[in-house]
Amino acid sequence: ELLQPGGYLKLIELGLEDCVKEIDAQRVLGYALFKDGKHTKLSYPLETFDSDVAGRSFHNERFVQRMREKAASLSNVRLEQGTVTSLLEENKTVKGVQYRTKEGNELKLYAPLTIVCDGCFSNLRRSQFQEEHTFKFQSLKCHF
């Protein structure tokens, strides 16, 4: 994953910047672009920021685990983990999820807001949209 400098600033604002520490996150200062034997370097305009501000490149799973740990440490949070098997709908509105625990139990959770973020191979997104969307980008980039 690549977290842009603005995203890192938002983590600082939210008090979550420690979530990118101790996960082997690398500071990213810009891009190097290569095409047809030519190359150029694009640096982030970071001159007006604290020296720690930069992008961060890291393994998404480690970052998500740190976010889980941070959330679970709060007194008003109860961490539930499982695999979502379906979205629960009423009148074409998502009201929650049905999920399977690692013990194999099927449970339902309801919430005023359900955020579906199960990645590019999402089965849940397919259940919400009838037509297929395809996006193709041809590029090569290198972070430095």
N, CA and C atoms as a LAMMPS dump frame, in Angstrom:
ITEM: TIMESTEP
0
ITEM: NUMBER OF ATOMS
432
ITEM: BOX BOUNDS ff ff ff
-5.0000000000000000e+02 5.0000000000000000e+02
-5.0000000000000000e+02 5.0000000000000000e+02
-5.0000000000000000e+02 5.0000000000000000e+02
ITEM: ATOMS id mol type element x y z
1 1 1 N 0.835 -1.184 0
2 1 2 C 0 0 0
3 1 3 C 0.87 1.234 0
4 2 1 N 0.335 2.291 -0.58
5 2 2 C 1.01 3.583 -0.541
6 2 3 C 0.071 4.594 0.09
7 3 1 N 0.473 5.116 1.219
8 3 2 C -0.26 6.176 1.901
9 3 3 C 0.39 7.492 1.5
10 4 1 N -0.372 8.358 0.849
11 4 2 C 0.149 9.651 0.409
12 4 3 C 0.442 10.528 1.624
13 5 1 N 1.268 11.567 1.479
14 5 2 C 1.568 12.448 2.615
15 5 3 C 0.321 13.045 3.27
16 6 1 N -0.688 13.386 2.483
17 6 2 C -1.934 13.908 3.056
18 6 3 C -2.619 12.887 3.94
19 7 1 N -2.534 11.616 3.571
20 7 2 C -3.091 10.553 4.4
21 7 3 C -2.342 10.412 5.705
22 8 1 N -1.021 10.575 5.638
23 8 2 C -0.22 10.526 6.865
24 8 3 C -0.568 11.704 7.769
25 9 1 N -0.762 12.888 7.183
26 9 2 C -1.179 14.054 7.976
27 9 3 C -2.524 13.799 8.652
28 10 1 N -3.423 13.113 7.959
29 10 2 C -4.732 12.79 8.541
30 10 3 C -4.569 11.809 9.697
31 11 1 N -3.676 10.832 9.564
32 11 2 C -3.41 9.923 10.683
33 11 3 C -2.915 10.701 11.898
34 12 1 N -2.025 11.676 11.683
35 12 2 C -1.532 12.509 12.783
36 12 3 C -2.697 13.255 13.424
37 13 1 N -3.557 13.849 12.59
38 13 2 C -4.717 14.6 13.091
39 13 3 C -5.631 13.723 13.942
40 14 1 N -5.771 12.463 13.559
41 14 2 C -6.641 11.531 14.277
42 14 3 C -5.929 10.823 15.433
43 15 1 N -4.65 11.101 15.619
44 15 2 C -3.893 10.437 16.679
45 15 3 C -3.574 8.988 16.361
46 16 1 N -3.482 8.656 15.081
47 16 2 C -3.265 7.272 14.657
48 16 3 C -1.925 7.048 13.971
49 17 1 N -1.029 8.032 14.02
50 17 2 C 0.24 7.893 13.299
51 17 3 C 1.073 6.722 13.806
52 18 1 N 0.853 6.292 15.044
53 18 2 C 1.602 5.14 15.554
54 18 3 C 1.213 3.843 14.847
55 19 1 N 0.112 3.842 14.101
56 19 2 C -0.306 2.634 13.379
57 19 3 C 0.615 2.308 12.203
58 20 1 N 1.457 3.269 11.761
59 20 2 C 2.417 2.96 10.699
60 20 3 C 3.821 2.75 11.258
61 21 1 N 3.93 2.726 12.573
62 21 2 C 5.229 2.462 13.198
63 21 3 C 5.34 0.959 13.495
64 22 1 N 6.548 0.445 13.424
65 22 2 C 6.848 -0.956 13.716
66 22 3 C 6.119 -1.941 12.803
67 23 1 N 5.817 -1.505 11.566
68 23 2 C 5.242 -2.42 10.57
69 23 3 C 6.109 -2.411 9.305
70 24 1 N 7.361 -1.986 9.447
71 24 2 C 8.305 -1.892 8.326
72 24 3 C 7.85 -0.906 7.256
73 25 1 N 7.111 0.132 7.647
74 25 2 C 6.683 1.167 6.699
75 25 3 C 7.895 1.975 6.251
76 26 1 N 7.974 2.222 4.963
77 26 2 C 9.074 2.997 4.393
78 26 3 C 8.58 4.386 4.013
79 27 1 N 9.378 5.408 4.328
80 27 2 C 9.04 6.774 3.932
81 27 3 C 9.131 6.883 2.415
82 28 1 N 8.162 7.554 1.804
83 28 2 C 8.139 7.757 0.359
84 28 3 C 8.139 9.255 0.108
85 29 1 N 9.089 9.723 -0.692
86 29 2 C 9.253 11.157 -0.93
87 29 3 C 8.758 11.598 -2.298
88 30 1 N 8.312 10.649 -3.141
89 30 2 C 7.809 10.999 -4.467
90 30 3 C 7.752 9.779 -5.36
91 31 1 N 7.807 10.027 -6.668
92 31 2 C 7.706 8.972 -7.668
93 31 3 C 8.863 9.068 -8.652
94 32 1 N 9.204 7.953 -9.253
95 32 2 C 10.076 7.918 -10.42
96 32 3 C 9.249 7.294 -11.535
97 33 1 N 9.165 7.973 -12.666
98 33 2 C 8.371 7.498 -13.797
99 33 3 C 9.304 7.054 -14.916
100 34 1 N 9.003 5.91 -15.515
101 34 2 C 9.826 5.352 -16.576
102 34 3 C 8.936 5.011 -17.764
103 35 1 N 9.331 5.454 -18.962
104 35 2 C 8.584 5.092 -20.166
105 35 3 C 9.488 5.287 -21.386
106 36 1 N 9.497 4.289 -22.244
107 36 2 C 10.239 4.356 -23.507
108 36 3 C 11.694 4.781 -23.312
109 37 1 N 12.342 4.233 -22.311
110 37 2 C 13.743 4.536 -22.072
111 37 3 C 14.005 5.874 -21.408
112 38 1 N 12.962 6.621 -21.117
113 38 2 C 13.111 7.914 -20.449
114 38 3 C 12.619 7.784 -19.014
115 39 1 N 13.078 8.693 -18.172
116 39 2 C 12.617 8.673 -16.787
117 39 3 C 12.661 10.083 -16.202
118 40 1 N 11.852 10.277 -15.193
119 40 2 C 11.842 11.542 -14.472
120 40 3 C 11.465 11.278 -13.024
121 41 1 N 11.803 12.206 -12.181
122 41 2 C 11.521 12.085 -10.753
123 41 3 C 10.535 13.185 -10.358
124 42 1 N 9.499 12.806 -9.613
125 42 2 C 8.511 13.758 -9.099
126 42 3 C 8.536 13.686 -7.581
127 43 1 N 8.929 14.759 -6.949
128 43 2 C 8.995 14.794 -5.486
129 43 3 C 7.735 15.422 -4.92
130 44 1 N 7.301 14.928 -3.767
131 44 2 C 6.192 15.566 -3.068
132 44 3 C 6.641 16.953 -2.591
133 45 1 N 5.771 17.957 -2.654
134 45 2 C 6.117 19.296 -2.143
135 45 3 C 5.974 19.344 -0.617
136 46 1 N 7.003 18.921 0.08
137 46 2 C 6.934 18.749 1.534
138 46 3 C 7.707 19.815 2.307
139 47 1 N 8.194 20.84 1.619
140 47 2 C 9.071 21.825 2.255
141 47 3 C 8.445 22.499 3.469
142 48 1 N 7.137 22.703 3.463
143 48 2 C 6.48 23.454 4.547
144 48 3 C 6.027 22.57 5.701
145 49 1 N 6.327 21.275 5.631
146 49 2 C 5.867 20.352 6.662
147 49 3 C 7.01 19.912 7.57
148 50 1 N 6.648 19.337 8.695
149 50 2 C 7.603 18.75 9.624
150 50 3 C 8.416 17.68 8.896
151 51 1 N 9.637 17.451 9.316
152 51 2 C 10.534 16.533 8.607
153 51 3 C 10.025 15.093 8.575
154 52 1 N 9.122 14.716 9.472
155 52 2 C 8.592 13.35 9.495
156 52 3 C 7.495 13.138 8.448
157 53 1 N 6.946 14.226 7.907
158 53 2 C 5.836 14.103 6.958
159 53 3 C 6.365 13.64 5.604
160 54 1 N 5.816 12.535 5.14
161 54 2 C 6.127 11.941 3.839
162 54 3 C 5.057 10.893 3.589
163 55 1 N 5.075 10.298 2.411
164 55 2 C 4.207 9.161 2.183
165 55 3 C 4.763 7.964 2.939
166 56 1 N 3.989 6.911 2.996
167 56 2 C 4.448 5.679 3.637
168 56 3 C 4.027 4.5 2.759
169 57 1 N 4.948 3.583 2.558
170 57 2 C 4.669 2.355 1.825
171 57 3 C 4.778 1.199 2.814
172 58 1 N 3.774 0.315 2.818
173 58 2 C 3.758 -0.751 3.819
174 58 3 C 2.851 -1.886 3.371
175 59 1 N 2.929 -2.999 4.084
176 59 2 C 2.029 -4.125 3.851
177 59 3 C 0.683 -3.783 4.484
178 60 1 N -0.351 -3.78 3.684
179 60 2 C -1.68 -3.391 4.152
180 60 3 C -2.126 -4.214 5.352
181 61 1 N -1.859 -5.511 5.332
182 61 2 C -2.316 -6.392 6.416
183 61 3 C -1.74 -5.965 7.764
184 62 1 N -0.475 -5.561 7.777
185 62 2 C 0.141 -5.114 9.036
186 62 3 C -0.505 -3.821 9.535
187 63 1 N -0.784 -2.913 8.609
188 63 2 C -1.43 -1.648 8.977
189 63 3 C -2.833 -1.903 9.527
190 64 1 N -3.591 -2.735 8.842
191 64 2 C -4.951 -3.054 9.293
192 64 3 C -4.909 -3.706 10.671
193 65 1 N -3.949 -4.59 10.902
194 65 2 C -3.825 -5.228 12.214
195 65 3 C -3.544 -4.194 13.296
196 66 1 N -2.684 -3.223 13.009
197 66 2 C -2.4 -2.162 13.985
198 66 3 C -3.65 -1.329 14.263
199 67 1 N -4.443 -1.06 13.217
200 67 2 C -5.687 -0.304 13.402
201 67 3 C -6.663 -1.104 14.264
202 68 1 N -6.745 -2.422 14.025
203 68 2 C -7.606 -3.279 14.85
204 68 3 C -7.182 -3.223 16.311
205 69 1 N -5.881 -3.374 16.54
206 69 2 C -5.362 -3.346 17.915
207 69 3 C -5.676 -2.017 18.589
208 70 1 N -5.507 -0.925 17.854
209 70 2 C -5.775 0.408 18.407
210 70 3 C -7.26 0.539 18.749
211 71 1 N -8.129 0.121 17.832
212 71 2 C -9.573 0.203 18.08
213 71 3 C -9.969 -0.681 19.258
214 72 1 N -9.442 -1.899 19.307
215 72 2 C -9.807 -2.844 20.369
216 72 3 C -9.358 -2.366 21.742
217 73 1 N -8.363 -1.482 21.786
218 73 2 C -7.878 -0.99 23.078
219 73 3 C -8.805 0.062 23.691
220 74 1 N -9.773 0.54 22.921
221 74 2 C -10.699 1.561 23.421
222 74 3 C -11.815 0.92 24.236
223 75 1 N -12.22 1.591 25.304
224 75 2 C -13.217 1.02 26.217
225 75 3 C -14.603 0.9 25.59
226 76 1 N -14.915 1.716 24.584
227 76 2 C -16.247 1.681 23.983
228 76 3 C -16.299 0.852 22.699
229 77 1 N -15.292 0.002 22.482
230 77 2 C -15.239 -0.825 21.276
231 77 3 C -15.213 -2.294 21.666
232 78 1 N -16.051 -3.077 20.984
233 78 2 C -16.026 -4.535 21.125
234 78 3 C -15.639 -5.094 19.764
235 79 1 N -14.533 -5.786 19.699
236 79 2 C -14.024 -6.303 18.435
237 79 3 C -14.687 -7.634 18.113
238 80 1 N -15.313 -7.694 16.952
239 80 2 C -15.917 -8.926 16.432
240 80 3 C -15.19 -9.26 15.139
241 81 1 N -14.736 -10.495 14.988
242 81 2 C -14.039 -10.878 13.77
243 81 3 C -14.698 -12.09 13.144
244 82 1 N -14.757 -12.078 11.822
245 82 2 C -15.333 -13.181 11.086
246 82 3 C -15.3 -12.881 9.606
247 83 1 N -15.901 -13.751 8.827
248 83 2 C -15.986 -13.58 7.386
249 83 3 C -17.418 -13.239 7.024
250 84 1 N -17.608 -12.067 6.434
251 84 2 C -18.955 -11.651 6.047
252 84 3 C -19.421 -12.521 4.89
253 85 1 N -20.603 -13.106 5.052
254 85 2 C -21.155 -13.975 4.013
255 85 3 C -22.241 -13.286 3.208
256 86 1 N -22.885 -12.266 3.797
257 86 2 C -23.899 -11.518 3.05
258 86 3 C -24.215 -10.208 3.76
259 87 1 N -24.78 -9.304 2.982
260 87 2 C -25.257 -8.04 3.533
261 87 3 C -26.723 -8.202 3.888
262 88 1 N -27.144 -7.631 4.992
263 88 2 C -28.543 -7.7 5.422
264 88 3 C -29.251 -6.442 4.942
265 89 1 N -30.311 -6.641 4.157
266 89 2 C -31.007 -5.505 3.562
267 89 3 C -32.465 -5.452 3.981
268 90 1 N -32.968 -4.231 4.077
269 90 2 C -34.388 -3.968 4.274
270 90 3 C -34.757 -2.823 3.347
271 91 1 N -35.769 -3.018 2.51
272 91 2 C -36.207 -1.988 1.564
273 91 3 C -35.043 -1.441 0.737
274 92 1 N -34.217 -2.334 0.197
275 92 2 C -33.069 -1.995 -0.645
276 92 3 C -32.019 -1.14 0.064
277 93 1 N -31.985 -1.206 1.398
278 93 2 C -31.001 -0.48 2.192
279 93 3 C -30.224 -1.475 3.044
280 94 1 N -28.893 -1.393 3.006
281 94 2 C -28.061 -2.281 3.821
282 94 3 C -28.185 -1.862 5.279
283 95 1 N -28.547 -2.822 6.12
284 95 2 C -28.738 -2.565 7.551
285 95 3 C -27.698 -3.254 8.426
286 96 1 N -26.902 -4.156 7.822
287 96 2 C -25.901 -4.878 8.598
288 96 3 C -25.312 -6.014 7.791
289 97 1 N -24.709 -6.97 8.491
290 97 2 C -24.048 -8.091 7.826
291 97 3 C -24.358 -9.402 8.532
292 98 1 N -24.285 -10.474 7.762
293 98 2 C -24.276 -11.82 8.32
294 98 3 C -22.846 -12.309 8.152
295 99 1 N -22.291 -12.914 9.206
296 99 2 C -20.902 -13.35 9.124
297 99 3 C -20.706 -14.677 9.834
298 100 1 N -19.583 -15.327 9.484
299 100 2 C -19.226 -16.623 10.059
300 100 3 C -17.979 -16.429 10.919
301 101 1 N -18.06 -16.894 12.161
302 101 2 C -16.9 -16.832 13.052
303 101 3 C -15.927 -17.939 12.676
304 102 1 N -14.695 -17.883 13.198
305 102 2 C -13.743 -18.947 12.877
306 102 3 C -14.166 -20.271 13.48
307 103 1 N -15.078 -20.23 14.477
308 103 2 C -15.629 -21.467 15.036
309 103 3 C -16.737 -22.033 14.159
310 104 1 N -17.167 -21.283 13.121
311 104 2 C -18.192 -21.747 12.2
312 104 3 C -19.596 -21.269 12.509
313 105 1 N -19.774 -20.448 13.531
314 105 2 C -21.105 -19.93 13.872
315 105 3 C -21.504 -18.812 12.915
316 106 1 N -22.771 -18.825 12.469
317 106 2 C -23.307 -17.753 11.622
318 106 3 C -24.016 -16.752 12.519
319 107 1 N -23.597 -15.503 12.454
320 107 2 C -24.173 -14.45 13.29
321 107 3 C -24.579 -13.268 12.434
322 108 1 N -25.458 -12.422 12.991
323 108 2 C -25.891 -11.203 12.31
324 108 3 C -25.56 -10.006 13.182
325 109 1 N -25.086 -8.939 12.536
326 109 2 C -24.827 -7.676 13.212
327 109 3 C -25.521 -6.563 12.442
328 110 1 N -26.169 -5.675 13.161
329 110 2 C -26.846 -4.536 12.552
330 110 3 C -26.157 -3.253 12.993
331 111 1 N -26.108 -2.27 12.088
332 111 2 C -25.462 -0.995 12.406
333 111 3 C -26.084 0.105 11.554
334 112 1 N -26.04 1.35 12.042
335 112 2 C -26.571 2.459 11.242
336 112 3 C -25.725 2.731 9.999
337 113 1 N -24.459 2.303 10.006
338 113 2 C -23.578 2.476 8.852
339 113 3 C -22.809 1.181 8.638
340 114 1 N -22.851 0.668 7.41
341 114 2 C -22.09 -0.521 7.047
342 114 3 C -21.118 -0.123 5.952
343 115 1 N -19.835 -0.333 6.184
344 115 2 C -18.809 -0.009 5.195
345 115 3 C -18.272 -1.316 4.637
346 116 1 N -18.399 -1.495 3.322
347 116 2 C -17.911 -2.698 2.658
348 116 3 C -16.527 -2.386 2.1
349 117 1 N -15.517 -3.05 2.628
350 117 2 C -14.133 -2.818 2.162
351 117 3 C -13.405 -4.15 2.102
352 118 1 N -13.906 -5.027 1.232
353 118 2 C -13.328 -6.371 1.157
354 118 3 C -12.445 -6.566 -0.073
355 119 1 N -11.958 -5.492 -0.657
356 119 2 C -10.939 -5.59 -1.689
357 119 3 C -11.456 -5.659 -3.11
358 120 1 N -10.49 -5.752 -4.026
359 120 2 C -10.82 -5.683 -5.452
360 120 3 C -11.555 -6.926 -5.953
361 121 1 N -11.494 -8.02 -5.237
362 121 2 C -12.196 -9.233 -5.647
363 121 3 C -13.475 -9.422 -4.831
364 122 1 N -14.099 -8.33 -4.472
365 122 2 C -15.258 -8.305 -3.589
366 122 3 C -16.427 -9.127 -4.117
367 123 1 N -16.903 -10.046 -3.299
368 123 2 C -18.152 -10.742 -3.599
369 123 3 C -19.332 -9.892 -3.167
370 124 1 N -19.147 -9.09 -2.134
371 124 2 C -20.239 -8.272 -1.611
372 124 3 C -20.597 -7.149 -2.574
373 125 1 N -19.606 -6.552 -3.208
374 125 2 C -19.879 -5.478 -4.163
375 125 3 C -20.715 -6.015 -5.327
376 126 1 N -20.393 -7.213 -5.779
377 126 2 C -21.155 -7.805 -6.881
378 126 3 C -22.623 -7.964 -6.521
379 127 1 N -22.904 -8.184 -5.243
380 127 2 C -24.299 -8.347 -4.836
381 127 3 C -25.051 -7.02 -4.854
382 128 1 N -24.333 -5.901 -4.891
383 128 2 C -24.962 -4.583 -4.853
384 128 3 C -25.112 -3.934 -6.223
385 129 1 N -24.297 -4.348 -7.197
386 129 2 C -24.316 -3.715 -8.51
387 129 3 C -24.598 -4.752 -9.577
388 130 1 N -25.53 -4.428 -10.467
389 130 2 C -25.929 -5.355 -11.514
390 130 3 C -24.916 -5.404 -12.658
391 131 1 N -24.409 -4.237 -13.08
392 131 2 C -23.508 -4.228 -14.225
393 131 3 C -22.057 -4.331 -13.781
394 132 1 N -21.277 -4.909 -14.648
395 132 2 C -19.851 -5.08 -14.361
396 132 3 C -19.099 -3.819 -14.754
397 133 1 N -18.192 -3.378 -13.907
398 133 2 C -17.359 -2.211 -14.19
399 133 3 C -15.922 -2.686 -14.346
400 134 1 N -15.289 -2.281 -15.423
401 134 2 C -13.907 -2.648 -15.659
402 134 3 C -13.082 -1.384 -15.832
403 135 1 N -11.978 -1.311 -15.126
404 135 2 C -11.075 -0.176 -15.228
405 135 3 C -9.707 -0.706 -15.625
406 136 1 N -9.134 -0.135 -16.678
407 136 2 C -7.81 -0.561 -17.118
408 136 3 C -6.889 0.65 -17.135
409 137 1 N -5.75 0.504 -16.504
410 137 2 C -4.751 1.561 -16.473
411 137 3 C -3.432 0.972 -16.943
412 138 1 N -2.768 1.672 -17.843
413 138 2 C -1.478 1.203 -18.317
414 138 3 C -0.415 2.156 -17.776
415 139 1 N 0.314 1.703 -16.784
416 139 2 C 1.356 2.56 -16.215
417 139 3 C 2.365 1.71 -15.467
418 140 1 N 3.502 2.304 -15.255
419 140 2 C 4.541 1.702 -14.437
420 140 3 C 5.054 2.799 -13.525
421 141 1 N 5.098 2.541 -12.244
422 141 2 C 5.589 3.565 -11.33
423 141 3 C 6.503 2.941 -10.293
424 142 1 N 7.351 3.77 -9.77
425 142 2 C 8.3 3.341 -8.752
426 142 3 C 8.294 4.389 -7.655
427 143 1 N 8.176 3.985 -6.421
428 143 2 C 8.197 4.911 -5.292
429 143 3 C 9.621 4.995 -4.767
430 144 1 N 10.04 6.195 -4.378
431 144 2 C 11.402 6.348 -3.846
432 144 3 C 11.391 7.077 -2.53
